[in-house]
Amino acid sequence: QAVRGILVRPLQSSDSRGARRCHQCLAAMLTDDVGSVSDHRAVRGTTPENLWGLKAVQREEEELGSLKGGVFGGDATDKDMQRTFSWLQEDASTPTTLRQLLAPCEPIPPQWMCKAPIVAGRVVKLAAKPVEVLAAISSFLRDGGVPAEVEAVDAWTLRGVLFVDFCLVGVQIKIFSEPLVQTAVAHFQHTSGGDIVRFAELVGLVVKNLELNDIRSDFQQNTSLDDDWFGSDDFSDDDFEAVPWPQRMEAVLETVGPETPIVSQEQAWSTLASWAATERASRPALAAALLAKSALVSSIFARASIMPVSVLYPMAAAIKFAAMAPDACLLVDEILDTLPALDDLPSLVGRELALALALPRGVGVEHHGD
């Protein structure tokens, strides 16, 4: 009866595109057996177009971005129709097949068609729906599975920077569907270049998390990649094996200055952060070395608006770990209390410094925040 009520008023030339098409679809539905839709679905291409018309209308109107983000326009007739459609969806007596036709469409992922080798990237096939894969990856990155600043480029693409071992890895992750085999395809593109080892490690971390969520993959870790082959960092543990921690910290910080190339600054700060993250004994020496270089640290933060996050994040992480050392009050007073507003810093950097500021100020806080 509700559907027939919509059809009482004749179509007007001023009606929106959605109103006209929905009017036509409803009229067609009244002449067909809605319950037979499930039978038609069994054979591809035999579903009556008039029964699927409403679905097509919704997809078309969503893509066109109609008024106020709705399927319909903004006049009173459209609003009445929209309310009626909502009622039909919610009413318990509405047949399931009709309710499905009235339901909003899920976004359709792009189909995977690539057969050529992927340059600067990795392709992983996953036994799950594309929407499930995208949700799992987004959750992993959002919940801090790895330090990341990622944004959605479109409905099926994530792009941003992530940190592995306090080193930046730029990545774009696009999710595809592979309809013939009912799987999803995740294409990981390496956007920063250079550090192939950590990019491969990053892909492995994401896929491992997917498998923990019962999403199986064809991923195989390439164990032939190692730092020695692709070029290691300037500061290796072997170079400092017999050197006490205070001398190690001073030697690394001596390489950082106002005129130091960004690449060298990235390597220096990521080395300090890695040492402090894995070796608690190094933290008092790092706190003392940072205190001696407080003017340098303050000058870097003063130029935070033009400094890349690849420098700021490992530096903030190094400061956080140093603040965990016993008797780190002077470091807190000299550096942390003179920082710019955390809201003015990249979110990754602000989070690390906020953790440092939240640490108890006193003696022996080694058990916090590892």
N, C-alpha and C positions, 0 to 999 in steps of 0.2 A: 504493500500500500504506500509506503514511504517513497519507493522508487517511482510508482505511478504518479504520486503527487508532484514530483519534480517535473514530470513530462506534461502536466496539464497546461502550463504556460508555453505558448509557441515560442520558438527561437526568435530572437531579435538581431538585427544587423549590428547592434551596439554590444552584443554579448561578447565576453572575452573568448579567446581561442579555447581555453580550457573548458568553459561552460558549454560551448557548442559541441566540442568533441565528446565530453562526458554525457551530454544529452543524447547524442547519437549512439554511444556505446550502451547506455542504459536501455534505450529503445530496442536495440538489437538483442540485449540479454533477455528481455521479456518474451521473445519469440523462440528462445532456445532452452534446452534442458541443461541448467547449470550443473546438475549432478553428474553429467556425463563428461565433465572436463577431465576428471582423473583418467577416464578411459582413453581420451584422445592423447593424453600426455605420453602414453606407452609407446606410441609411434611418432618419431620425430617428424615434424612438418605437417601433422594432420590436425593440430589444435585449431579450432575455428578462430579466424582473426577477430570476429566480432566479440568473442569472449575474452580475448587477450587485449582488446582495444584500450580498455581502461589502464592497463599496465603500461602500454605504450604512451598513452596521454601523460601519465605521471612522469615517466622518464623524460619525455620530450619537454614538458613544462619545467622540470627540475634543471635540465641542461640549459634552458633559456633563461633561468633565473627570474621567474615571474615575481610579481609584486609581493613584498614582505616575506620572500623565501617560501611561499606556499605553492601548492599545485594550482590553485585557482587565482583569479584576479581579486579586485578589492570591492566590487559592488555587492549590494544586498543579496541579489540572487545567488552569486557565487558563494557567499558566506552561508546562506541557507543550505545550499547543496553540500558544502563542506561539513556542516554540522550533521546533515543527514547521513553522509558517508561515514562519519565518525561513529554515529549511532549504530549503523549497520555493522561496523567492525566490532563494536563492544557488545551488541545484543546477543544473548545466549542462543536465541533461536535462528540466527543467521547461519546458513550452511557454511561449513568450513571452506569449501572451494570458493564461494563468493567472498568470504572474508579475506582469503589469500589474494584474490584479485584486487580488493580494495586496499590492501596493505601497501605502505610505501616501499618503493624498490630499494634494494641494497645496491650500492655502487658496484659497477662491473669492472673487474680488474682487466688490464691489458693482457692479450694473449702472447705467450712466449713463442717467437718465431725464429729466433736466432740460431743459425747452424754454424756460423763462422767462429773461429777462436776469439775469445774475449781478451782485449788488450787492457792491461792495468786493472784487472778485476778478477772476480771469482764467482762462479755460478754454482748454486747449491739447490738441488731438487729435494722437496720436502713432502712427506705424505700427510698433507693436511690441506684444508681450505685456505685460499689466500688471505681471507679476512682473519682467520685464526693465527696465521703466521705473522701478519702485520701487528695484530694485537699483542702477541707474545714478545716480539722484538721491541715494540714501543714500551711495553711494561718493563722489560729488562733495562732499557736505557733510562727510562724515567725514574726507576727505583734505585738507580745508582749501581747497577751491575758493573759498569765501568764509568769513570768520570767522563761526562759527555755534555755537549751543548748541541742539541739536534732540533731541527724544525721540519715540519711537513711541507714539502714542495708542492705536492698535490695529494690526492686521496690515497695513492699507493707508493709514494716516494718519500723517504726520509733523507735528509742531508745535514751534515754538520761535522764537528770535530770531536774526537774521542782521544783519551790518553791511555796509553799502554806503557807501563814502567815510567810514568811521568813524561813520556814523549808523545807529541801530538801526531795523530793519524787522521787525515781527512778522509771521509767516506760518504758515499751515497748508496743507499740501499733501496732498490726498487723491487716490488713484488709483482709477479706475473702469474697467470693461470696457464695450465697445460691441459686443456679440456679432454683430450683424447685418452689421457691416462689418469685423469682426476687428481692431479697433484699441483702444488704451488712451486714456483721457481723464484728464488731470491738471488738477485744480481747485486753483488757487492763491488762497487767501483772505487778504486783508490784515487782520491782527488788531490792528495798532497804530494804524492810521488816520493821517491827516495827510499824510505824505510820499508822495504818489502817484507822483512822479517816480522816487524810488529804489525803490519797490515794482516799478514797471514795469521798471526796470533790472535788478532782482534776477531777475524772471521771465525776462528776456532772457538773463542769465548762465547760468541753469539749463538753459534750452532749447538754448543754444549748446553747452553741454557734452554734452547728449543727442545733438545732431547730430554732434558729434565722435566719438560712439560709434555712429554709423550708425543713429541713431533719428530718422527724418524727422518733421517736424511741420508744422502749418498756422499756426505762430506768425508774426505780423508785428509788428515793432517800431513802436510809435506815435511817429513822429518829431515830432509836433505838440506833445508835452509838453516843457516847458522850465521851468527854475527861476524865470524872471521871471514866468511866468503864474501858477504855483502859490504863489509867495511864496518868496523866496530866504533864505539864511541871513543872520544879522545882520552877519557879517563877510565881505565880498566882497573879492576881490583888487583890484577897481577902487577901493574906498575907500582902500586902502593902497598904491596903485601907486607913489607917489613917496616912501613912508615907509621909512626904513632898518629892517632886521630887528629890531634891539634895541627900537626904539620900537613896532614892530608887536606883538612878544611882550608887552611891558609893558602896552600898551593892552588887549589881550585878557585878560590875567591880572587886570587891575584890575577886570574885571567879575565875577570869581569871588570869592565870600566865603561865610561860614557861613550867611548869610540869603538868598543868591542863589537864585531859583527853579530847580528842576531843569532846566527847559527851557533856561534861559540857560546853565547849567553844561554841558549837553549840547552846545550850539552852540559854546561857547568851547573846550572840549577837543577836539571834532571838527575845529574850524578849525585848532588848533595841530598836531594829528596829521596833518592833510592837508597843511599847509604843510611840515612836517618830512619827510613821506614823499616829496614831489615836488620839494622844493628843498633840496639838500644845504647850500647856503649859509646856510640859516636855522638849522641845527642848533646851531652854537656860541651864537647869540643865545638860542635856546630853552633850552639847558643853563644859561646864565647867569641867565635869567629864572626858571627853576624853582628854581635854587639860592637866589635871593633870596626866593622864596616857599616855601621848604622847609617852614616851619611849617604853611602852608596845605595843602600836599600831604600831610604827615604826619597832619594832623587829618582829612582826607578818608579816608585809609586806616584811621585809627583807628575810623571809623564805617562801615567797609566792609560790616558785616553789615546795615546799614539803607540803604545807598546803592544805587541801581539800577545794573545793569550798563551801562546806556546812558551813565552818567557814568564809571564805573570803567574800562571797556574803552578808550575813546579817550584817557583820561588815561594809562593804562599804555602805550598805543602811543606817545604823545608822549614819555614818559620813555624808552622803548626807543630811539627815534630820536635823542633828545638825548644818550643815552649813547654813540652812535656818533661824536659830535663829538670832534675832537682836544682833549686836556686836559680830559676830562670826569670825571677822577678824583674831584674834589670832589663832583660831583653823585652819583656812585656812593656815596661815603662818607657824605654827608649824608642821602640819600634811600633809595637801594636797600638799604643795610645796616641801615636802621632799619625795614624793612617787616615787617608781620606774616607769619606762616607762609603760604607760597603755597598750601598745601592748604586754608587757611581762606577763600581767595578764590574767586570764580567761575572755572571752568576756563579760560575765554577770557582773563581778566585774569592769572591765574597763568602762562599760557603766554607772554604778552608780557613779563612781568617776568622770567621765567626766561631768556628770550632776552637780555634786557638784562644780567642777572647773568653770563651766560656769555661776554659780550664781553670781549676782552683789556683789562686795565686799563692804560692808558698813552696814548701819543700816536698819533694818526692811525689810527683804525679805521673810516674812512669806507667801506671796501669791504665791510664785514660787514653781512649781514642785510637788504639792500634788498629 
